[in-house]
């Protein structure tokens, strides 16, 4: 009877344990939900091509647009680079 009680207690305790999240996330994980515009930035498209004085717009962790000397969208937080 005592052995059965220990087994039940052990099984009950296992139900409360949770494993740690150790597997990698594919891509960039960013949980911020803001709307940002980086102005005056130098954006490198590849090894030879770059854009000077560009505006990089990021919304909900994803790049929305990259324009040369573009305007800041309404509602975006402007960060001067």
mmCIF file of the N, C-alpha and C atoms, coordinates in Angstrom:
data_MODEL
# 
_entry.id   MODEL 
# 
loop_
_atom_site.group_PDB 
_atom_site.id 
_atom_site.type_symbol 
_atom_site.label_atom_id 
_atom_site.label_alt_id 
_atom_site.label_comp_id 
_atom_site.label_asym_id 
_atom_site.label_entity_id 
_atom_site.label_seq_id 
_atom_site.pdbx_PDB_ins_code 
_atom_site.Cartn_x 
_atom_site.Cartn_y 
_atom_site.Cartn_z 
_atom_site.occupancy 
_atom_site.B_iso_or_equiv 
_atom_site.pdbx_formal_charge 
_atom_site.auth_seq_id 
_atom_site.auth_comp_id 
_atom_site.auth_asym_id 
_atom_site.auth_atom_id 
_atom_site.pdbx_PDB_model_num 
ATOM 1   N N  . UNK A 1 1  ? 0.825  -1.199 0.000   1.00 0.00 ? 1  UNK A N  1 
ATOM 2   C CA . UNK A 1 1  ? 0.000  0.000  0.000   1.00 0.00 ? 1  UNK A CA 1 
ATOM 3   C C  . UNK A 1 1  ? 0.865  1.257  0.000   1.00 0.00 ? 1  UNK A C  1 
ATOM 4   N N  . UNK A 1 2  ? 1.942  1.221  0.792   1.00 0.00 ? 2  UNK A N  1 
ATOM 5   C CA . UNK A 1 2  ? 2.834  2.367  0.879   1.00 0.00 ? 2  UNK A CA 1 
ATOM 6   C C  . UNK A 1 2  ? 3.534  2.592  -0.463  1.00 0.00 ? 2  UNK A C  1 
ATOM 7   N N  . UNK A 1 3  ? 3.888  1.499  -1.142  1.00 0.00 ? 3  UNK A N  1 
ATOM 8   C CA . UNK A 1 3  ? 4.549  1.590  -2.434  1.00 0.00 ? 3  UNK A CA 1 
ATOM 9   C C  . UNK A 1 3  ? 3.599  2.202  -3.474  1.00 0.00 ? 3  UNK A C  1 
ATOM 10  N N  . UNK A 1 4  ? 2.337  1.832  -3.442  1.00 0.00 ? 4  UNK A N  1 
ATOM 11  C CA . UNK A 1 4  ? 1.342  2.372  -4.359  1.00 0.00 ? 4  UNK A CA 1 
ATOM 12  C C  . UNK A 1 4  ? 1.132  3.873  -4.114  1.00 0.00 ? 4  UNK A C  1 
ATOM 13  N N  . UNK A 1 5  ? 1.191  4.275  -2.875  1.00 0.00 ? 5  UNK A N  1 
ATOM 14  C CA . UNK A 1 5  ? 1.044  5.694  -2.524  1.00 0.00 ? 5  UNK A CA 1 
ATOM 15  C C  . UNK A 1 5  ? 2.224  6.502  -3.074  1.00 0.00 ? 5  UNK A C  1 
ATOM 16  N N  . UNK A 1 6  ? 3.434  5.969  -2.961  1.00 0.00 ? 6  UNK A N  1 
ATOM 17  C CA . UNK A 1 6  ? 4.618  6.650  -3.499  1.00 0.00 ? 6  UNK A CA 1 
ATOM 18  C C  . UNK A 1 6  ? 4.560  6.751  -5.028  1.00 0.00 ? 6  UNK A C  1 
ATOM 19  N N  . UNK A 1 7  ? 4.093  5.717  -5.673  1.00 0.00 ? 7  UNK A N  1 
ATOM 20  C CA . UNK A 1 7  ? 3.974  5.736  -7.133  1.00 0.00 ? 7  UNK A CA 1 
ATOM 21  C C  . UNK A 1 7  ? 2.959  6.799  -7.556  1.00 0.00 ? 7  UNK A C  1 
ATOM 22  N N  . UNK A 1 8  ? 1.827  6.862  -6.875  1.00 0.00 ? 8  UNK A N  1 
ATOM 23  C CA . UNK A 1 8  ? 0.816  7.859  -7.199  1.00 0.00 ? 8  UNK A CA 1 
ATOM 24  C C  . UNK A 1 8  ? 1.340  9.277  -6.958  1.00 0.00 ? 8  UNK A C  1 
ATOM 25  N N  . UNK A 1 9  ? 2.052  9.482  -5.858  1.00 0.00 ? 9  UNK A N  1 
ATOM 26  C CA . UNK A 1 9  ? 2.633  10.785 -5.547  1.00 0.00 ? 9  UNK A CA 1 
ATOM 27  C C  . UNK A 1 9  ? 3.678  11.177 -6.597  1.00 0.00 ? 9  UNK A C  1 
ATOM 28  N N  . UNK A 1 10 ? 4.471  10.211 -7.041  1.00 0.00 ? 10 UNK A N  1 
ATOM 29  C CA . UNK A 1 10 ? 5.481  10.467 -8.070  1.00 0.00 ? 10 UNK A CA 1 
ATOM 30  C C  . UNK A 1 10 ? 4.818  10.862 -9.394  1.00 0.00 ? 10 UNK A C  1 
ATOM 31  N N  . UNK A 1 11 ? 3.782  10.141 -9.785  1.00 0.00 ? 11 UNK A N  1 
ATOM 32  C CA . UNK A 1 11 ? 3.075  10.467 -11.021 1.00 0.00 ? 11 UNK A CA 1 
ATOM 33  C C  . UNK A 1 11 ? 2.382  11.826 -10.930 1.00 0.00 ? 11 UNK A C  1 
ATOM 34  N N  . UNK A 1 12 ? 1.862  12.156 -9.773  1.00 0.00 ? 12 UNK A N  1 
ATOM 35  C CA . UNK A 1 12 ? 1.239  13.459 -9.565  1.00 0.00 ? 12 UNK A CA 1 
ATOM 36  C C  . UNK A 1 12 ? 2.271  14.583 -9.663  1.00 0.00 ? 12 UNK A C  1 
ATOM 37  N N  . UNK A 1 13 ? 3.464  14.357 -9.111  1.00 0.00 ? 13 UNK A N  1 
ATOM 38  C CA . UNK A 1 13 ? 4.531  15.369 -9.147  1.00 0.00 ? 13 UNK A CA 1 
ATOM 39  C C  . UNK A 1 13 ? 5.042  15.576 -10.573 1.00 0.00 ? 13 UNK A C  1 
ATOM 40  N N  . UNK A 1 14 ? 5.086  14.531 -11.375 1.00 0.00 ? 14 UNK A N  1 
ATOM 41  C CA . UNK A 1 14 ? 5.540  14.657 -12.768 1.00 0.00 ? 14 UNK A CA 1 
ATOM 42  C C  . UNK A 1 14 ? 4.579  15.544 -13.558 1.00 0.00 ? 14 UNK A C  1 
ATOM 43  N N  . UNK A 1 15 ? 3.311  15.501 -13.234 1.00 0.00 ? 15 UNK A N  1 
ATOM 44  C CA . UNK A 1 15 ? 2.330  16.329 -13.932 1.00 0.00 ? 15 UNK A CA 1 
ATOM 45  C C  . UNK A 1 15 ? 2.576  17.819 -13.747 1.00 0.00 ? 15 UNK A C  1 
ATOM 46  N N  . UNK A 1 16 ? 3.220  18.206 -12.663 1.00 0.00 ? 16 UNK A N  1 
ATOM 47  C CA . UNK A 1 16 ? 3.497  19.612 -12.398 1.00 0.00 ? 16 UNK A CA 1 
ATOM 48  C C  . UNK A 1 16 ? 4.782  20.095 -13.051 1.00 0.00 ? 16 UNK A C  1 
ATOM 49  N N  . UNK A 1 17 ? 5.628  19.192 -13.464 1.00 0.00 ? 17 UNK A N  1 
ATOM 50  C CA . UNK A 1 17 ? 6.892  19.586 -14.073 1.00 0.00 ? 17 UNK A CA 1 
ATOM 51  C C  . UNK A 1 17 ? 6.677  19.973 -15.528 1.00 0.00 ? 17 UNK A C  1 
ATOM 52  N N  . UNK A 1 18 ? 7.421  20.977 -15.975 1.00 0.00 ? 18 UNK A N  1 
ATOM 53  C CA . UNK A 1 18 ? 7.348  21.392 -17.369 1.00 0.00 ? 18 UNK A CA 1 
ATOM 54  C C  . UNK A 1 18 ? 8.763  21.471 -17.908 1.00 0.00 ? 18 UNK A C  1 
ATOM 55  N N  . UNK A 1 19 ? 8.925  21.080 -19.157 1.00 0.00 ? 19 UNK A N  1 
ATOM 56  C CA . UNK A 1 19 ? 10.237 21.101 -19.776 1.00 0.00 ? 19 UNK A CA 1 
ATOM 57  C C  . UNK A 1 19 ? 10.586 22.521 -20.212 1.00 0.00 ? 19 UNK A C  1 
ATOM 58  N N  . UNK A 1 20 ? 11.878 22.800 -20.226 1.00 0.00 ? 20 UNK A N  1 
ATOM 59  C CA . UNK A 1 20 ? 12.365 24.097 -20.675 1.00 0.00 ? 20 UNK A CA 1 
ATOM 60  C C  . UNK A 1 20 ? 12.364 24.151 -22.199 1.00 0.00 ? 20 UNK A C  1 
ATOM 61  N N  . UNK A 1 21 ? 12.080 25.306 -22.761 1.00 0.00 ? 21 UNK A N  1 
ATOM 62  C CA . UNK A 1 21 ? 12.048 25.512 -24.205 1.00 0.00 ? 21 UNK A CA 1 
ATOM 63  C C  . UNK A 1 21 ? 13.486 25.646 -24.711 1.00 0.00 ? 21 UNK A C  1 
ATOM 64  N N  . UNK A 1 22 ? 14.064 24.567 -25.267 1.00 0.00 ? 22 UNK A N  1 
ATOM 65  C CA . UNK A 1 22 ? 15.468 24.611 -25.658 1.00 0.00 ? 22 UNK A CA 1 
ATOM 66  C C  . UNK A 1 22 ? 15.698 24.525 -27.156 1.00 0.00 ? 22 UNK A C  1 
ATOM 67  N N  . UNK A 1 23 ? 14.651 24.321 -27.938 1.00 0.00 ? 23 UNK A N  1 
ATOM 68  C CA . UNK A 1 23 ? 14.859 24.192 -29.369 1.00 0.00 ? 23 UNK A CA 1 
ATOM 69  C C  . UNK A 1 23 ? 14.982 25.579 -30.005 1.00 0.00 ? 23 UNK A C  1 
ATOM 70  N N  . UNK A 1 24 ? 15.772 25.724 -31.076 1.00 0.00 ? 24 UNK A N  1 
ATOM 71  C CA . UNK A 1 24 ? 15.982 27.045 -31.679 1.00 0.00 ? 24 UNK A CA 1 
ATOM 72  C C  . UNK A 1 24 ? 14.761 27.509 -32.472 1.00 0.00 ? 24 UNK A C  1 
ATOM 73  N N  . UNK A 1 25 ? 14.634 28.819 -32.589 1.00 0.00 ? 25 UNK A N  1 
ATOM 74  C CA . UNK A 1 25 ? 13.572 29.422 -33.375 1.00 0.00 ? 25 UNK A CA 1 
ATOM 75  C C  . UNK A 1 25 ? 14.136 29.784 -34.737 1.00 0.00 ? 25 UNK A C  1 
ATOM 76  N N  . UNK A 1 26 ? 13.472 29.375 -35.800 1.00 0.00 ? 26 UNK A N  1 
ATOM 77  C CA . UNK A 1 26 ? 13.932 29.720 -37.144 1.00 0.00 ? 26 UNK A CA 1 
ATOM 78  C C  . UNK A 1 26 ? 13.689 31.198 -37.398 1.00 0.00 ? 26 UNK A C  1 
ATOM 79  N N  . UNK A 1 27 ? 14.710 31.890 -37.900 1.00 0.00 ? 27 UNK A N  1 
ATOM 80  C CA . UNK A 1 27 ? 14.579 33.311 -38.183 1.00 0.00 ? 27 UNK A CA 1 
ATOM 81  C C  . UNK A 1 27 ? 14.834 34.141 -36.942 1.00 0.00 ? 27 UNK A C  1 
ATOM 82  N N  . UNK A 1 28 ? 14.517 35.407 -37.040 1.00 0.00 ? 28 UNK A N  1 
ATOM 83  C CA . UNK A 1 28 ? 14.729 36.338 -35.943 1.00 0.00 ? 28 UNK A CA 1 
ATOM 84  C C  . UNK A 1 28 ? 13.452 36.409 -35.121 1.00 0.00 ? 28 UNK A C  1 
ATOM 85  N N  . UNK A 1 29 ? 13.589 36.174 -33.838 1.00 0.00 ? 29 UNK A N  1 
ATOM 86  C CA . UNK A 1 29 ? 12.422 36.225 -32.965 1.00 0.00 ? 29 UNK A CA 1 
ATOM 87  C C  . UNK A 1 29 ? 12.424 37.564 -32.237 1.00 0.00 ? 29 UNK A C  1 
ATOM 88  N N  . UNK A 1 30 ? 11.412 38.356 -32.499 1.00 0.00 ? 30 UNK A N  1 
ATOM 89  C CA . UNK A 1 30 ? 11.273 39.658 -31.861 1.00 0.00 ? 30 UNK A CA 1 
ATOM 90  C C  . UNK A 1 30 ? 9.801  39.844 -31.523 1.00 0.00 ? 30 UNK A C  1 
ATOM 91  N N  . UNK A 1 31 ? 9.502  39.912 -30.244 1.00 0.00 ? 31 UNK A N  1 
ATOM 92  C CA . UNK A 1 31 ? 8.103  39.969 -29.833 1.00 0.00 ? 31 UNK A CA 1 
ATOM 93  C C  . UNK A 1 31 ? 7.588  41.403 -29.697 1.00 0.00 ? 31 UNK A C  1 
ATOM 94  N N  . UNK A 1 32 ? 8.400  42.404 -30.021 1.00 0.00 ? 32 UNK A N  1 
ATOM 95  C CA . UNK A 1 32 ? 7.925  43.782 -29.943 1.00 0.00 ? 32 UNK A CA 1 
ATOM 96  C C  . UNK A 1 32 ? 6.941  44.054 -31.081 1.00 0.00 ? 32 UNK A C  1 
ATOM 97  N N  . UNK A 1 33 ? 5.910  44.798 -30.795 1.00 0.00 ? 33 UNK A N  1 
ATOM 98  C CA . UNK A 1 33 ? 4.878  45.041 -31.798 1.00 0.00 ? 33 UNK A CA 1 
ATOM 99  C C  . UNK A 1 33 ? 4.851  46.500 -32.243 1.00 0.00 ? 33 UNK A C  1 
ATOM 100 N N  . UNK A 1 34 ? 5.987  47.178 -32.168 1.00 0.00 ? 34 UNK A N  1 
ATOM 101 C CA . UNK A 1 34 ? 6.024  48.593 -32.519 1.00 0.00 ? 34 UNK A CA 1 
ATOM 102 C C  . UNK A 1 34 ? 6.157  48.835 -34.007 1.00 0.00 ? 34 UNK A C  1 
ATOM 103 N N  . UNK A 1 35 ? 6.142  50.125 -34.350 1.00 0.00 ? 35 UNK A N  1 
ATOM 104 C CA . UNK A 1 35 ? 6.264  50.585 -35.730 1.00 0.00 ? 35 UNK A CA 1 
ATOM 105 C C  . UNK A 1 35 ? 7.397  51.608 -35.721 1.00 0.00 ? 35 UNK A C  1 
ATOM 106 N N  . UNK A 1 36 ? 8.535  51.265 -36.327 1.00 0.00 ? 36 UNK A N  1 
ATOM 107 C CA . UNK A 1 36 ? 9.736  52.082 -36.252 1.00 0.00 ? 36 UNK A CA 1 
ATOM 108 C C  . UNK A 1 36 ? 10.174 52.508 -37.641 1.00 0.00 ? 36 UNK A C  1 
ATOM 109 N N  . UNK A 1 37 ? 10.766 53.718 -37.736 1.00 0.00 ? 37 UNK A N  1 
ATOM 110 C CA . UNK A 1 37 ? 11.345 54.211 -38.983 1.00 0.00 ? 37 UNK A CA 1 
ATOM 111 C C  . UNK A 1 37 ? 12.746 54.722 -38.667 1.00 0.00 ? 37 UNK A C  1 
ATOM 112 N N  . UNK A 1 38 ? 13.756 54.070 -39.234 1.00 0.00 ? 38 UNK A N  1 
ATOM 113 C CA . UNK A 1 38 ? 15.144 54.485 -39.057 1.00 0.00 ? 38 UNK A CA 1 
ATOM 114 C C  . UNK A 1 38 ? 15.508 55.381 -40.234 1.00 0.00 ? 38 UNK A C  1 
ATOM 115 N N  . UNK A 1 39 ? 15.771 56.665 -39.962 1.00 0.00 ? 39 UNK A N  1 
ATOM 116 C CA . UNK A 1 39 ? 16.061 57.620 -41.025 1.00 0.00 ? 39 UNK A CA 1 
ATOM 117 C C  . UNK A 1 39 ? 17.543 57.954 -41.053 1.00 0.00 ? 39 UNK A C  1 
ATOM 118 N N  . UNK A 1 40 ? 18.037 58.330 -42.229 1.00 0.00 ? 40 UNK A N  1 
ATOM 119 C CA . UNK A 1 40 ? 19.442 58.697 -42.384 1.00 0.00 ? 40 UNK A CA 1 
ATOM 120 C C  . UNK A 1 40 ? 20.380 57.509 -42.260 1.00 0.00 ? 40 UNK A C  1 
ATOM 121 N N  . UNK A 1 41 ? 19.895 56.329 -42.543 1.00 0.00 ? 41 UNK A N  1 
ATOM 122 C CA . UNK A 1 41 ? 20.678 55.105 -42.364 1.00 0.00 ? 41 UNK A CA 1 
ATOM 123 C C  . UNK A 1 41 ? 21.418 54.750 -43.655 1.00 0.00 ? 41 UNK A C  1 
ATOM 124 N N  . UNK A 1 42 ? 22.503 54.006 -43.518 1.00 0.00 ? 42 UNK A N  1 
ATOM 125 C CA . UNK A 1 42 ? 23.196 53.416 -44.654 1.00 0.00 ? 42 UNK A CA 1 
ATOM 126 C C  . UNK A 1 42 ? 22.823 51.943 -44.686 1.00 0.00 ? 42 UNK A C  1 
ATOM 127 N N  . UNK A 1 43 ? 22.104 51.530 -45.732 1.00 0.00 ? 43 UNK A N  1 
ATOM 128 C CA . UNK A 1 43 ? 21.609 50.162 -45.851 1.00 0.00 ? 43 UNK A CA 1 
ATOM 129 C C  . UNK A 1 43 ? 22.438 49.462 -46.925 1.00 0.00 ? 43 UNK A C  1 
ATOM 130 N N  . UNK A 1 44 ? 23.038 48.331 -46.567 1.00 0.00 ? 44 UNK A N  1 
ATOM 131 C CA . UNK A 1 44 ? 23.835 47.534 -47.502 1.00 0.00 ? 44 UNK A CA 1 
ATOM 132 C C  . UNK A 1 44 ? 22.973 46.398 -48.037 1.00 0.00 ? 44 UNK A C  1 
ATOM 133 N N  . UNK A 1 45 ? 22.699 46.431 -49.338 1.00 0.00 ? 45 UNK A N  1 
ATOM 134 C CA . UNK A 1 45 ? 21.872 45.405 -49.967 1.00 0.00 ? 45 UNK A CA 1 
ATOM 135 C C  . UNK A 1 45 ? 22.667 44.138 -50.229 1.00 0.00 ? 45 UNK A C  1 
ATOM 136 N N  . UNK A 1 46 ? 23.908 44.286 -50.686 1.00 0.00 ? 46 UNK A N  1 
ATOM 137 C CA . UNK A 1 46 ? 24.819 43.163 -50.889 1.00 0.00 ? 46 UNK A CA 1 
ATOM 138 C C  . UNK A 1 46 ? 26.245 43.694 -50.763 1.00 0.00 ? 46 UNK A C  1 
ATOM 139 N N  . UNK A 1 47 ? 27.229 42.929 -51.210 1.00 0.00 ? 47 UNK A N  1 
ATOM 140 C CA . UNK A 1 47 ? 28.627 43.319 -51.047 1.00 0.00 ? 47 UNK A CA 1 
ATOM 141 C C  . UNK A 1 47 ? 29.024 44.576 -51.796 1.00 0.00 ? 47 UNK A C  1 
ATOM 142 N N  . UNK A 1 48 ? 28.373 44.861 -52.919 1.00 0.00 ? 48 UNK A N  1 
ATOM 143 C CA . UNK A 1 48 ? 28.750 46.020 -53.717 1.00 0.00 ? 48 UNK A CA 1 
ATOM 144 C C  . UNK A 1 48 ? 27.721 47.150 -53.677 1.00 0.00 ? 48 UNK A C  1 
ATOM 145 N N  . UNK A 1 49 ? 26.495 46.887 -53.316 1.00 0.00 ? 49 UNK A N  1 
ATOM 146 C CA . UNK A 1 49 ? 25.429 47.880 -53.393 1.00 0.00 ? 49 UNK A CA 1 
ATOM 147 C C  . UNK A 1 49 ? 25.039 48.355 -52.003 1.00 0.00 ? 49 UNK A C  1 
ATOM 148 N N  . UNK A 1 50 ? 24.972 49.668 -51.840 1.00 0.00 ? 50 UNK A N  1 
ATOM 149 C CA . UNK A 1 50 ? 24.507 50.241 -50.576 1.00 0.00 ? 50 UNK A CA 1 
ATOM 150 C C  . UNK A 1 50 ? 23.686 51.491 -50.874 1.00 0.00 ? 50 UNK A C  1 
ATOM 151 N N  . UNK A 1 51 ? 22.805 51.846 -49.947 1.00 0.00 ? 51 UNK A N  1 
ATOM 152 C CA . UNK A 1 51 ? 21.950 53.022 -50.079 1.00 0.00 ? 51 UNK A CA 1 
ATOM 153 C C  . UNK A 1 51 ? 22.313 53.995 -48.967 1.00 0.00 ? 51 UNK A C  1 
ATOM 154 N N  . UNK A 1 52 ? 22.677 55.212 -49.333 1.00 0.00 ? 52 UNK A N  1 
ATOM 155 C CA . UNK A 1 52 ? 22.995 56.256 -48.353 1.00 0.00 ? 52 UNK A CA 1 
ATOM 156 C C  . UNK A 1 52 ? 21.734 57.052 -48.039 1.00 0.00 ? 52 UNK A C  1 
ATOM 157 N N  . UNK A 1 53 ? 21.632 57.548 -46.816 1.00 0.00 ? 53 UNK A N  1 
ATOM 158 C CA . UNK A 1 53 ? 20.520 58.390 -46.370 1.00 0.00 ? 53 UNK A CA 1 
ATOM 159 C C  . UNK A 1 53 ? 19.171 57.717 -46.662 1.00 0.00 ? 53 UNK A C  1 
ATOM 160 N N  . UNK A 1 54 ? 19.059 56.456 -46.314 1.00 0.00 ? 54 UNK A N  1 
ATOM 161 C CA . UNK A 1 54 ? 17.838 55.681 -46.573 1.00 0.00 ? 54 UNK A CA 1 
ATOM 162 C C  . UNK A 1 54 ? 16.931 55.685 -45.347 1.00 0.00 ? 54 UNK A C  1 
ATOM 163 N N  . UNK A 1 55 ? 15.680 55.347 -45.577 1.00 0.00 ? 55 UNK A N  1 
ATOM 164 C CA . UNK A 1 55 ? 14.703 55.195 -44.506 1.00 0.00 ? 55 UNK A CA 1 
ATOM 165 C C  . UNK A 1 55 ? 14.278 53.725 -44.463 1.00 0.00 ? 55 UNK A C  1 
ATOM 166 N N  . UNK A 1 56 ? 14.498 53.103 -43.320 1.00 0.00 ? 56 UNK A N  1 
ATOM 167 C CA . UNK A 1 56 ? 14.163 51.694 -43.107 1.00 0.00 ? 56 UNK A CA 1 
ATOM 168 C C  . UNK A 1 56 ? 12.961 51.638 -42.182 1.00 0.00 ? 56 UNK A C  1 
ATOM 169 N N  . UNK A 1 57 ? 11.859 51.057 -42.645 1.00 0.00 ? 57 UNK A N  1 
ATOM 170 C CA . UNK A 1 57 ? 10.620 50.982 -41.856 1.00 0.00 ? 57 UNK A CA 1 
ATOM 171 C C  . UNK A 1 57 ? 10.411 49.548 -41.410 1.00 0.00 ? 57 UNK A C  1 
ATOM 172 N N  . UNK A 1 58 ? 10.240 49.372 -40.091 1.00 0.00 ? 58 UNK A N  1 
ATOM 173 C CA . UNK A 1 58 ? 10.016 48.055 -39.490 1.00 0.00 ? 58 UNK A CA 1 
ATOM 174 C C  . UNK A 1 58 ? 8.704  48.102 -38.715 1.00 0.00 ? 58 UNK A C  1 
ATOM 175 N N  . UNK A 1 59 ? 7.837  47.126 -38.984 1.00 0.00 ? 59 UNK A N  1 
ATOM 176 C CA . UNK A 1 59 ? 6.551  47.054 -38.280 1.00 0.00 ? 59 UNK A CA 1 
ATOM 177 C C  . UNK A 1 59 ? 6.336  45.632 -37.806 1.00 0.00 ? 59 UNK A C  1 
ATOM 178 N N  . UNK A 1 60 ? 6.094  45.484 -36.506 1.00 0.00 ? 60 UNK A N  1 
ATOM 179 C CA . UNK A 1 60 ? 5.855  44.190 -35.858 1.00 0.00 ? 60 UNK A CA 1 
ATOM 180 C C  . UNK A 1 60 ? 6.992  43.211 -36.127 1.00 0.00 ? 60 UNK A C  1 
ATOM 181 N N  . UNK A 1 61 ? 8.237  43.706 -36.081 1.00 0.00 ? 61 UNK A N  1 
ATOM 182 C CA . UNK A 1 61 ? 9.412  42.853 -36.219 1.00 0.00 ? 61 UNK A CA 1 
ATOM 183 C C  . UNK A 1 61 ? 9.774  42.474 -37.637 1.00 0.00 ? 61 UNK A C  1 
ATOM 184 N N  . UNK A 1 62 ? 9.113  43.045 -38.643 1.00 0.00 ? 62 UNK A N  1 
ATOM 185 C CA . UNK A 1 62 ? 9.391  42.709 -40.040 1.00 0.00 ? 62 UNK A CA 1 
ATOM 186 C C  . UNK A 1 62 ? 9.687  43.975 -40.823 1.00 0.00 ? 62 UNK A C  1 
ATOM 187 N N  . UNK A 1 63 ? 10.613 43.878 -41.785 1.00 0.00 ? 63 UNK A N  1 
ATOM 188 C CA . UNK A 1 63 ? 10.947 45.019 -42.631 1.00 0.00 ? 63 UNK A CA 1 
ATOM 189 C C  . UNK A 1 63 ? 9.800  45.263 -43.600 1.00 0.00 ? 63 UNK A C  1 
ATOM 190 N N  . UNK A 1 64 ? 9.278  46.486 -43.582 1.00 0.00 ? 64 UNK A N  1 
ATOM 191 C CA . UNK A 1 64 ? 8.166  46.847 -44.455 1.00 0.00 ? 64 UNK A CA 1 
ATOM 192 C C  . UNK A 1 64 ? 8.689  47.478 -45.736 1.00 0.00 ? 64 UNK A C  1 
ATOM 193 N N  . UNK A 1 65 ? 9.629  48.438 -45.599 1.00 0.00 ? 65 UNK A N  1 
ATOM 194 C CA . UNK A 1 65 ? 10.154 49.100 -46.788 1.00 0.00 ? 65 UNK A CA 1 
ATOM 195 C C  . UNK A 1 65 ? 11.526 49.687 -46.499 1.00 0.00 ? 65 UNK A C  1 
ATOM 196 N N  . UNK A 1 66 ? 12.291 49.841 -47.580 1.00 0.00 ? 66 UNK A N  1 
ATOM 197 C CA . UNK A 1 66 ? 13.579 50.529 -47.553 1.00 0.00 ? 66 UNK A CA 1 
ATOM 198 C C  . UNK A 1 66 ? 13.561 51.476 -48.739 1.00 0.00 ? 66 UNK A C  1 
ATOM 199 N N  . UNK A 1 67 ? 13.599 52.783 -48.456 1.00 0.00 ? 67 UNK A N  1 
ATOM 200 C CA . UNK A 1 67 ? 13.568 53.767 -49.523 1.00 0.00 ? 67 UNK A CA 1 
ATOM 201 C C  . UNK A 1 67 ? 14.698 54.764 -49.331 1.00 0.00 ? 67 UNK A C  1 
ATOM 202 N N  . UNK A 1 68 ? 15.211 55.287 -50.432 1.00 0.00 ? 68 UNK A N  1 
ATOM 203 C CA . UNK A 1 68 ? 16.273 56.295 -50.376 1.00 0.00 ? 68 UNK A CA 1 
ATOM 204 C C  . UNK A 1 68 ? 15.637 57.646 -50.102 1.00 0.00 ? 68 UNK A C  1 
ATOM 205 N N  . UNK A 1 69 ? 15.899 58.201 -48.915 1.00 0.00 ? 69 UNK A N  1 
ATOM 206 C CA . UNK A 1 69 ? 15.363 59.513 -48.561 1.00 0.00 ? 69 UNK A CA 1 
ATOM 207 C C  . UNK A 1 69 ? 13.856 59.546 -48.447 1.00 0.00 ? 69 UNK A C  1 
ATOM 208 N N  . UNK A 1 70 ? 13.235 58.470 -48.022 1.00 0.00 ? 70 UNK A N  1 
ATOM 209 C CA . UNK A 1 70 ? 11.776 58.391 -47.924 1.00 0.00 ? 70 UNK A CA 1 
ATOM 210 C C  . UNK A 1 70 ? 11.226 59.144 -46.735 1.00 0.00 ? 70 UNK A C  1 
ATOM 211 N N  . UNK A 1 71 ? 9.915  59.189 -46.669 1.00 0.00 ? 71 UNK A N  1 
ATOM 212 C CA . UNK A 1 71 ? 9.250  59.867 -45.565 1.00 0.00 ? 71 UNK A CA 1 
ATOM 213 C C  . UNK A 1 71 ? 8.893  58.862 -44.470 1.00 0.00 ? 71 UNK A C  1 
ATOM 214 N N  . UNK A 1 72 ? 8.677  59.397 -43.287 1.00 0.00 ? 72 UNK A N  1 
ATOM 215 C CA . UNK A 1 72 ? 8.324  58.568 -42.139 1.00 0.00 ? 72 UNK A CA 1 
ATOM 216 C C  . UNK A 1 72 ? 6.806  58.360 -42.146 1.00 0.00 ? 72 UNK A C  1 
ATOM 217 N N  . UNK A 1 73 ? 6.335  57.110 -42.080 1.00 0.00 ? 73 UNK A N  1 
ATOM 218 C CA . UNK A 1 73 ? 4.893  56.854 -42.058 1.00 0.00 ? 73 UNK A CA 1 
ATOM 219 C C  . UNK A 1 73 ? 4.256  57.388 -40.762 1.00 0.00 ? 73 UNK A C  1 
ATOM 220 N N  . UNK A 1 74 ? 2.989  57.696 -40.825 1.00 0.00 ? 74 UNK A N  1 
ATOM 221 C CA . UNK A 1 74 ? 2.289  58.177 -39.633 1.00 0.00 ? 74 UNK A CA 1 
ATOM 222 C C  . UNK A 1 74 ? 2.182  57.055 -38.613 1.00 0.00 ? 74 UNK A C  1 
ATOM 223 N N  . UNK A 1 75 ? 2.412  57.404 -37.369 1.00 0.00 ? 75 UNK A N  1 
ATOM 224 C CA . UNK A 1 75 ? 2.332  56.437 -36.290 1.00 0.00 ? 75 UNK A CA 1 
ATOM 225 C C  . UNK A 1 75 ? 3.620  55.694 -36.012 1.00 0.00 ? 75 UNK A C  1 
ATOM 226 N N  . UNK A 1 76 ? 4.665  55.934 -36.796 1.00 0.00 ? 76 UNK A N  1 
ATOM 227 C CA . UNK A 1 76 ? 5.944  55.247 -36.599 1.00 0.00 ? 76 UNK A CA 1 
ATOM 228 C C  . UNK A 1 76 ? 6.843  56.088 -35.690 1.00 0.00 ? 76 UNK A C  1 
ATOM 229 N N  . UNK A 1 77 ? 7.628  55.416 -34.885 1.00 0.00 ? 77 UNK A N  1 
ATOM 230 C CA . UNK A 1 77 ? 8.613  56.079 -34.045 1.00 0.00 ? 77 UNK A CA 1 
ATOM 231 C C  . UNK A 1 77 ? 9.851  56.312 -34.884 1.00 0.00 ? 77 UNK A C  1 
ATOM 232 N N  . UNK A 1 78 ? 10.267 57.577 -34.999 1.00 0.00 ? 78 UNK A N  1 
ATOM 233 C CA . UNK A 1 78 ? 11.404 57.921 -35.850 1.00 0.00 ? 78 UNK A CA 1 
ATOM 234 C C  . UNK A 1 78 ? 12.700 57.861 -35.049 1.00 0.00 ? 78 UNK A C  1 
ATOM 235 N N  . UNK A 1 79 ? 13.665 57.120 -35.575 1.00 0.00 ? 79 UNK A N  1 
ATOM 236 C CA . UNK A 1 79 ? 14.985 57.015 -34.961 1.00 0.00 ? 79 UNK A CA 1 
ATOM 237 C C  . UNK A 1 79 ? 16.001 57.487 -35.988 1.00 0.00 ? 79 UNK A C  1 
ATOM 238 N N  . UNK A 1 80 ? 16.705 58.585 -35.658 1.00 0.00 ? 80 UNK A N  1 
ATOM 239 C CA . UNK A 1 80 ? 17.682 59.165 -36.583 1.00 0.00 ? 80 UNK A CA 1 
ATOM 240 C C  . UNK A 1 80 ? 19.000 58.422 -36.441 1.00 0.00 ? 80 UNK A C  1 
ATOM 241 N N  . UNK A 1 81 ? 19.458 57.849 -37.534 1.00 0.00 ? 81 UNK A N  1 
ATOM 242 C CA . UNK A 1 81 ? 20.719 57.106 -37.521 1.00 0.00 ? 81 UNK A CA 1 
ATOM 243 C C  . UNK A 1 81 ? 21.864 57.997 -37.951 1.00 0.00 ? 81 UNK A C  1 
# 
